[in-house]
Amino acid sequence: MQANDPFAPGAPRGVRILHAGPFRLALGAMPLLMGVVNVTPDSFSDGGRFLEPAAAIAHGVRLAAEGAAILDLGAESTRPGAAPVPAAEQLRRLLPVVRGLAGAVAVPLSIDTTSAAVAEACLAAGATMVNDISGLTFDPRLAAVVAAADAALVVMHCPAPPLVMQAQAVYRDVVAEVCAALAAAVARAAAAGISRDRLLVDPGLGFGKTAEHNWEILRHLDAFEGLGWGRLVGASRKSFIGLATGAAGVAREVSARLEGSLAVAMWCALAGVEVVRVHDVDATAQVLKITEMLTS
């Protein structure tokens, strides 16, 4: 990193523009919200609620109206222990939703997939971003697909497929090792022709990590600044929040993790994180609005 890089850790914060196809998103003082639309029967937070295309489209429209700057559409659960979903099934679930939302909202549609085939079809249908939990390690063709579409890309850290990733939750220094893996992912993206102004990095809370690993990463979010054009953090409703706010070592139910999720979102805002991925857009937008008023 050059010494005069305006986005180096500790440099004064300014507005930069994330390019996602024809969309231009200003990354500035407060995080943008990426709203989650799960088109799955088995996601940990809301599996099955939005499986039907009409329900998913209505949910996406609602999240955009509440303040989501990006909608993240996923048709494959990536919770710990989840089995992979074939590309054909992902597309059966996703394509009607992508086509419906592309004409109904004026925000970028992100596709949460590790599959080049799924990404390619959804980008052709109107999506302009890909959220790859594998950091370009599961499908060697994915980077070229994103580059050809002029799409934005989120590269996340995940040490192994979700079915077995928790067995890989062993680190000497979780922050340094995740940072190094994300730097390698950014290099893979650059080699494929994906410019830095289309890249977000995500440390992958909960993906091959223990609860303490997640808290350690959150305490050191500055370590990930400058790797991509911005940082994305997805903590919403995750089990480590339920464990921290539960009693006697018993995690709170997913439906009772809102307040903890909001606290992490505020922490991310204070740490200068550029994008937070959330289920509860309206509540998070309110918290960030107050945070902005108190810090401006």
Beta strands, then each sheet from edge to edge (+ up, - down):
strand 1: 16-20
strand 2: 23-27
strand 3: 32-38
strand 4: 70-74
strand 5: 109-112
strand 6: 129-132
strand 7: 152-156
strand 8: 199-202
strand 9: 230-233
strand 10: 275-278
sheet 1: 1+ 2-
sheet 2: 3+ 4+ 5+ 6+ 7+ 8+ 9+ 10+ 3+
end
